[in-house]
Amino acid sequence: MRRNIILISILLCGMVLCWILYPDRASSGPYLDSAHGNTSYGVKRSATGFPADYAKGNCAHCHEQHASIGGAEPDPAGGPDKFLLMSPNFSGKTVIPYIQSDSVCFYCHYGSGTLQSPAFNNYSYSITFGGNPDATPNNIFNTFNSTSYHNLYDVYRFIAGLSGSKSFPNFPADSNPCSGCHNVHIAKKSCGKPAGSYDPTKSAISRPTGHDSLWGDDDIERLKTNFTSYYQSPYWYGSWNYEPNNSPVYDGSNLPDYNTFCTDCHNNTNIIYSTALGRYLRAIDWVTPGGETGGDKHGKNDATNGIDIDNPYASSPLGISVGFVLACTDCHEPHGAPNVMLIRQVVNGGVLYRTISSVTPTAGDCTPPFPAGSKELGYLCNRCHMDDADAFGGTANKWCYIHHESTDRPYPLNQCGFCHSGGDGGGGGGESMSCETVSRNPINCNCCHFHGSDDNAAPDGRRTNRRTF
């Protein structure tokens, strides 16, 4: 009897080892269908001391069964990690710059010096799904080392329940932050850029509340109609076709429901601290209707009256002029961006006019009469909304028309000095003024326009109490 138990134990150990070393020879489930387990383009480590004959997709490219292979520790040395990973999972780095050893994922998702063989590129969302012709950065590591970035320390602490409000059961205290959005054992390659085609039935993402399944690979997990039927896809760069794949599909039926995905964390309930910003993130309510008492108007909350917008929204094939719902990825990058607040470089078919380096008002910027403020956020807004150049051939990134002359204007064009400092014209009432002639200092856009905002910054007697985002 004892001999049988020993033989059974040896057999079971052999089966487990076979699964670890040779996943294609065992029932490995969805791993073999994943991007990492694919035998044509899957993970393959090329490093000093690592066997060169291990097949692509082999588990040993990421996991070391013992503390060494062949009696020596192959590069990167220092492992294995608690998950038998080839290196420590996450270093706990609080802010950029990141280095390659800060995350085990960076050893392959890296530029020059990657351990993946052959080397490959991972582009930003703007490049891959928006058509941005500037194909830099071309790897995840450099994207995270951008002007703004999804802070890995904050993500790690939030998903593991070490900070803020946790609602996710699948992440122990030693989780890798990347696992908050990706399950590396099932994530698929959805786009073969620069060669190949987009496949909406494949997905690289998993919701934090659904870590064991992919998100967006099924029809019921697309923006239409899981989240809304009022999604208008923005233009692909330099084309009359639409994101995410330069096709005539315009209604989000080929786009993962990024809104449900992102609001697993970024909603009006969760508390998330930003180490980089030194404050808690603003609440985002993308789901509550109700006009001026509802949620963000780029979400499911309709515009109260009208809006002055550019195409494709102005002549949308959806047949509506208000009530559009945006996807989070229409404006934001998921990993990192050259602009603050993860703002994309290409939005709605065109490159932002200039880099957005700051939107946060300085002390006194939001107190009437407002001193001259930054209009940098307007570089994003005018990709979809009409500035003075669009409205009447006026100045680009000047917003007099939309605030003072449009049919949906919130404020009359008189007594400018109550709100605007400097300039000429509009000192009192009665004189003839127009946006073509009046000149006043601009107000920092972020005094009134941000997630959850209204025009509370306006002086008494001139507030509309309307939602301004």
C-alpha positions in Angstrom: 0.0 0.0 0.0 2.8 2.4 1.0 4.6 1.6 -2.3 1.4 2.4 -4.3 1.1 5.8 -2.5 4.7 6.6 -3.3 4.2 5.6 -7.0 1.0 7.7 -7.2 2.8 10.7 -5.6 5.7 10.4 -8.1 3.3 10.2 -11.0 1.3 13.3 -9.8 4.6 15.3 -9.4 5.6 14.2 -12.9 2.3 15.4 -14.3 2.6 18.8 -12.6 6.2 19.2 -13.8 5.1 18.2 -17.3 2.4 20.9 -17.3 4.9 23.5 -16.1 7.7 22.6 -18.6 5.6 21.3 -21.5 2.1 22.9 -21.6 1.4 21.7 -25.1 1.7 18.1 -23.8 -0.9 18.5 -21.1 -4.4 19.9 -20.7 -3.4 23.6 -20.2 -6.7 25.1 -20.9 -6.8 28.7 -22.3 -3.1 29.4 -21.8 -2.3 27.8 -25.1 -4.7 30.2 -26.7 -3.2 33.2 -25.0 -0.6 35.6 -26.5 2.0 34.3 -24.0 1.3 30.6 -24.6 1.0 30.8 -28.4 3.6 28.5 -30.0 4.1 30.9 -32.9 4.6 34.2 -31.2 4.4 33.4 -27.5 6.9 34.1 -24.7 10.5 33.1 -25.3 13.3 34.2 -23.0 16.7 34.8 -24.4 19.2 35.4 -21.6 22.5 34.4 -20.2 22.3 31.0 -18.7 18.8 30.2 -20.0 18.4 27.1 -22.3 18.1 28.2 -25.9 16.0 25.2 -26.9 12.9 25.8 -24.8 9.9 26.2 -27.2 7.9 29.4 -27.5 5.1 29.5 -25.0 6.9 27.3 -22.5 6.0 28.2 -18.9 9.7 28.1 -17.9 10.3 31.3 -19.9 8.6 33.1 -17.0 8.5 30.6 -14.2 11.6 28.9 -12.6 10.6 25.6 -10.9 13.5 25.8 -8.5 16.1 28.4 -7.7 18.1 27.6 -10.8 18.1 25.9 -14.2 20.9 23.4 -14.6 22.5 24.4 -11.3 22.8 28.1 -12.2 20.6 31.2 -12.0 20.0 32.5 -15.5 19.5 36.2 -16.2 17.7 38.0 -14.7 19.4 36.7 -11.5 17.8 37.1 -8.0 14.8 34.8 -8.4 12.6 33.0 -8.2 9.8 35.2 -6.9 6.9 34.0 -4.7 5.1 33.0 -7.8 8.2 31.1 -9.0 8.7 34.0 -11.4 12.1 34.5 -13.0 12.5 37.8 -11.0 10.8 39.7 -8.2 7.2 40.5 -9.2 7.2 44.3 -8.5 9.7 46.5 -6.8 7.3 48.9 -5.1 8.7 51.9 -7.0 6.4 54.8 -6.1 7.0 57.2 -9.1 8.8 57.2 -12.4 11.4 56.8 -13.8 10.9 53.0 -13.8 13.8 50.7 -14.6 13.5 47.3 -16.2 13.7 45.4 -12.9 10.8 47.3 -11.4 8.3 44.8 -12.9 8.8 41.3 -14.2 6.7 42.4 -17.2 9.3 44.9 -18.2 11.9 42.3 -18.9 10.0 41.4 -22.1 7.7 44.4 -22.7 10.8 46.6 -23.2 12.7 48.3 -26.0 16.4 47.6 -26.6 17.4 45.0 -24.1 14.2 43.0 -24.1 14.6 39.3 -23.1 11.8 38.4 -25.5 13.1 36.6 -28.7 12.4 37.8 -31.2 11.9 41.4 -30.1 8.5 42.9 -30.6 6.6 46.2 -30.3 3.7 47.3 -28.1 2.4 50.7 -29.2 0.2 53.2 -27.4 -3.6 53.2 -27.8 -3.4 56.2 -30.1 -1.1 54.4 -32.4 -2.7 51.0 -32.4 -6.3 51.9 -32.3 -6.3 55.5 -33.5 -3.8 55.5 -36.4 -1.3 58.0 -34.9 1.5 58.0 -37.5 4.1 58.8 -34.9 4.9 55.3 -33.8 6.8 56.2 -30.6 7.0 55.0 -28.0 6.9 51.5 -29.4 7.0 49.5 -26.1 5.2 49.4 -22.8 8.2 50.3 -20.7 8.7 53.6 -22.4 5.0 54.3 -22.4 4.9 54.0 -18.6 7.9 56.4 -18.5 5.8 59.2 -20.2 4.7 62.6 -18.9 1.7 61.0 -17.3 1.2 57.3 -16.5 -0.9 54.8 -14.6 1.1 54.7 -11.4 2.0 51.1 -10.8 2.5 51.6 -7.0 -1.0 53.1 -6.7 -2.6 50.4 -8.9 -0.8 47.7 -6.8 -2.0 49.1 -3.5 -5.5 49.6 -4.7 -6.2 46.2 -6.2 -4.5 44.5 -3.2 -6.6 46.4 -0.7 -3.7 48.2 0.9 -5.0 51.7 0.0 -8.4 53.2 -0.7 -11.5 51.0 -1.0 -10.9 47.4 -2.2 -13.6 45.4 -3.9 -11.5 42.8 -5.7 -11.0 39.3 -4.3 -8.4 38.0 -6.7 -5.3 40.0 -5.8 -3.1 39.0 -2.9 -0.7 41.5 -1.3 2.2 40.5 -3.5 0.3 40.9 -6.8 1.9 42.5 -9.9 0.0 45.8 -10.7 -0.3 44.9 -14.3 -2.5 42.0 -13.3 -5.2 44.5 -12.3 -6.1 44.9 -16.0 -4.5 41.8 -17.5 -4.5 38.1 -16.8 -1.3 37.0 -18.4 -2.4 33.4 -18.7 -5.4 34.1 -20.9 -4.7 37.6 -22.5 -4.8 37.4 -26.3 -3.3 39.4 -29.1 -6.1 41.5 -30.4 -4.2 43.5 -33.0 -1.2 42.6 -35.2 0.0 46.1 -35.7 2.0 47.1 -37.7 1.1 43.9 -39.7 -2.0 41.9 -39.4 -5.6 42.8 -38.6 -7.8 43.7 -35.7 -9.9 40.9 -34.2 -12.6 42.1 -31.7 -13.2 38.5 -30.6 -9.8 38.5 -29.0 -8.9 40.7 -25.9 -5.9 41.5 -23.8 -7.9 42.8 -20.8 -9.7 41.4 -17.8 -11.8 43.4 -15.5 -10.5 43.6 -11.9 -13.8 42.1 -10.8 -13.6 39.4 -13.4 -9.9 38.5 -13.4 -10.5 34.9 -14.6 -12.1 35.8 -17.9 -11.4 38.2 -20.8 -13.4 41.3 -21.2 -14.7 42.6 -24.5 -14.2 39.5 -26.6 -17.9 38.7 -26.7 -20.7 40.8 -28.4 -22.4 41.4 -25.0 -19.2 43.0 -23.7 -18.9 45.6 -26.4 -19.7 49.3 -26.0 -22.8 48.7 -28.0 -25.1 47.7 -26.4 -23.6 46.6 -23.1 -23.1 50.2 -22.0 -25.0 52.3 -24.5 -26.5 52.4 -27.9 -25.5 56.1 -28.3 -21.7 55.6 -28.9 -20.3 57.3 -31.9 -16.8 56.1 -32.8 -14.3 58.9 -33.4 -12.4 59.2 -36.7 -9.3 57.2 -37.4 -6.3 59.5 -38.1 -6.6 61.2 -41.5 -9.6 59.1 -42.5 -13.4 59.2 -42.7 -13.4 55.7 -41.3 -13.5 55.1 -37.5 -11.6 53.7 -34.6 -10.5 51.2 -33.5 -9.5 49.7 -36.9 -10.0 52.2 -39.7 -13.3 50.6 -40.7 -16.8 51.9 -41.6 -18.1 50.5 -38.2 -19.2 53.6 -36.3 -21.3 52.4 -33.3 -18.9 50.7 -30.9 -20.1 47.2 -31.8 -16.4 46.3 -32.4 -15.0 48.1 -29.4 -14.7 46.5 -25.9 -16.9 48.2 -23.3 -14.0 50.2 -21.9 -16.4 52.2 -19.8 -17.6 49.3 -17.7 -14.0 48.1 -17.6 -12.5 51.4 -16.4 -15.3 52.1 -13.9 -14.5 48.9 -12.0 -12.0 51.3 -10.3 -12.7 54.8 -11.5 -16.3 55.4 -10.3 -18.1 57.6 -7.9 -17.7 55.2 -5.0 -14.1 54.0 -4.9 -11.4 56.1 -3.2 -8.1 56.1 -5.0 -5.0 57.9 -4.0 -2.6 59.3 -6.5 1.0 59.4 -5.4 2.1 61.4 -8.4 -0.6 64.0 -7.9 -0.4 64.0 -4.1 -4.2 63.8 -3.8 -7.2 61.5 -4.2 -8.5 61.1 -7.7 -11.8 62.9 -8.6 -14.9 60.7 -8.6 -16.2 59.8 -12.0 -19.9 59.2 -12.6 -20.3 57.8 -16.1 -23.6 56.2 -15.5 -26.1 58.5 -13.8 -28.6 60.4 -16.0 -30.6 63.4 -14.6 -29.4 66.5 -16.4 -27.8 69.1 -14.2 -28.1 66.9 -11.1 -26.8 63.8 -12.8 -23.3 62.4 -13.7 -20.7 63.5 -16.2 -22.2 64.6 -19.5 -19.7 62.7 -21.5 -21.2 59.6 -19.9 -24.8 58.6 -19.9 -26.0 62.0 -18.8 -27.5 63.9 -21.7 -26.7 67.5 -22.6 -29.5 69.7 -21.3 -30.0 71.8 -24.4 -27.6 71.7 -27.3 -23.9 71.4 -28.1 -21.6 72.9 -30.8 -19.6 70.0 -32.0 -17.5 68.8 -34.9 -17.9 65.8 -37.1 -18.5 62.9 -36.9 -20.8 63.9 -34.1 -22.4 66.9 -35.8 -23.7 64.6 -38.6 -23.5 61.3 -36.8 -24.9 58.3 -38.6 -26.6 57.5 -35.3 -29.1 60.2 -36.2 -28.7 62.1 -33.0 -27.3 65.6 -32.2 -27.1 65.2 -28.3 -26.9 62.3 -26.0 -23.6 60.9 -27.2 -21.6 58.7 -24.8 -17.8 58.7 -25.0 -15.5 55.8 -24.3 -12.7 56.4 -21.8 -10.2 55.5 -24.4 -11.5 58.2 -26.8 -9.5 60.7 -24.8 -7.2 58.7 -22.5 -4.3 56.3 -22.8 -4.4 53.2 -20.6 -0.6 53.0 -19.8 1.0 56.4 -20.3 0.8 59.6 -22.4 2.9 62.6 -23.5 0.2 64.8 -22.1 -0.9 65.2 -18.5 -3.9 63.2 -17.2 -3.1 60.4 -19.7 -4.6 62.5 -22.5 -4.0 60.9 -25.9 -1.9 62.6 -28.6 -4.3 61.8 -31.4 -8.0 62.3 -30.8 -10.9 62.1 -33.3 -8.7 61.8 -36.4 -6.1 64.5 -35.6 -3.1 65.3 -33.6 -3.5 67.7 -30.7 -2.4 71.1 -31.7 0.2 71.3 -28.9 1.3 69.2 -25.9 -0.8 69.6 -22.7 1.8 70.1 -20.0 -0.5 71.4 -17.2 -4.2 71.8 -16.5 -4.1 72.3 -12.8 -4.9 75.9 -11.8 -2.5 77.8 -9.6 -3.5 79.6 -6.5 -5.9 82.5 -7.4 -6.6 81.3 -10.9 -10.2 80.4 -10.2 -11.2 83.5 -8.2 -13.2 86.2 -10.1 -12.1 88.3 -11.9 -9.9 85.5 -13.1 -6.3 86.2 -14.0 -5.1 85.0 -17.3 -5.3 81.2 -17.2 -4.1 78.2 -19.2 -6.1 77.1 -22.2 -4.0 74.0 -22.7 -7.0 71.7 -22.0 -8.6 73.3 -25.1 -6.1 71.4 -27.3 -8.1 68.3 -26.3 -11.5 69.9 -26.3 -11.3 71.3 -29.8 -10.8 67.9 -31.4 -14.6 67.5 -30.9 -16.0 70.9 -29.8 -16.1 74.1 -31.9 -13.6 76.8 -30.9 -13.8 80.2 -32.5 -11.9 79.1 -35.5 -14.5 76.4 -36.2 -17.5 78.7 -35.4 -16.7 81.8 -37.5 -13.1 81.6 -38.7 -11.7 83.2 -35.5 -8.8 82.3 -33.4 -7.9 78.7 -32.8 -8.3 77.5 -29.2 -10.3 80.7 -28.3 -13.7 79.8 -26.7 -15.7 83.1 -26.8 -18.4 81.8 -29.2 -19.2 78.6 -27.4 -19.5 80.5 -24.1 -21.1 83.7 -25.2 -22.7 83.6 -28.7 -23.8 80.1 -29.4 -27.6 79.2 -29.1 -26.6 77.2 -26.1 -24.4 79.9 -24.6 -24.3 79.9 -20.8 -23.3 83.5 -20.3 -24.3 86.8 -22.1 -21.6 88.8 -23.8 -21.6 91.8 -21.6 -20.0 93.2 -18.4 -16.9 91.0 -19.2 -15.0 92.4 -16.2 -17.1 90.4 -13.7 -15.3 87.3 -14.8 -12.4 88.2 -17.2 -9.4 90.3 -16.3 -7.4 92.5 -18.6 -8.1 93.2 -22.3 -10.4 95.7 -23.8 -14.2 96.0 -24.3 -16.9 94.8 -22.1 -16.2 96.9 -19.1 -19.9 97.8 -18.5 -23.2 97.2 -20.2 -24.7 98.7 -23.3 -21.8 98.7 -25.8 -21.9 96.7 -28.9 -19.7 93.7 -28.6 -19.0 90.4 -30.4 -16.5 87.6 -30.1 -14.8 89.0 -33.2 -13.9 92.2 -31.5 -13.8 91.8 -27.8 -10.5 90.8 -26.1 -10.2 89.6 -22.6 -7.8 87.3 -20.7 -8.9 83.6 -20.8 -10.0 81.7 -17.8 -8.1 78.4 -16.9 -10.3 75.7 -18.5 -9.8 73.5 -15.5 -11.5 75.9 -13.1 -14.8 74.7 -14.6 -14.1 71.6 -16.7 -13.2 68.4 -15.0 -14.9 65.2 -14.0 -17.9 65.9 -11.8 -17.7 69.7 -12.4 -20.2 72.5 -12.7 -19.6 76.3 -13.0 -19.4 76.9 -9.3 -16.3 78.9 -9.9 -18.3 81.7 -11.6 -19.2 84.8 -9.5 -22.5 85.0 -7.7 -25.4 86.0 -9.9 -23.7 84.5 -13.0 -23.6 80.8 -12.2 -25.8 78.6 -14.2 -25.2 75.5 -12.0 -25.0 73.5 -15.2 -22.8 70.4 -15.5 -19.7 71.5 -17.3 -18.2 68.1 -18.1 
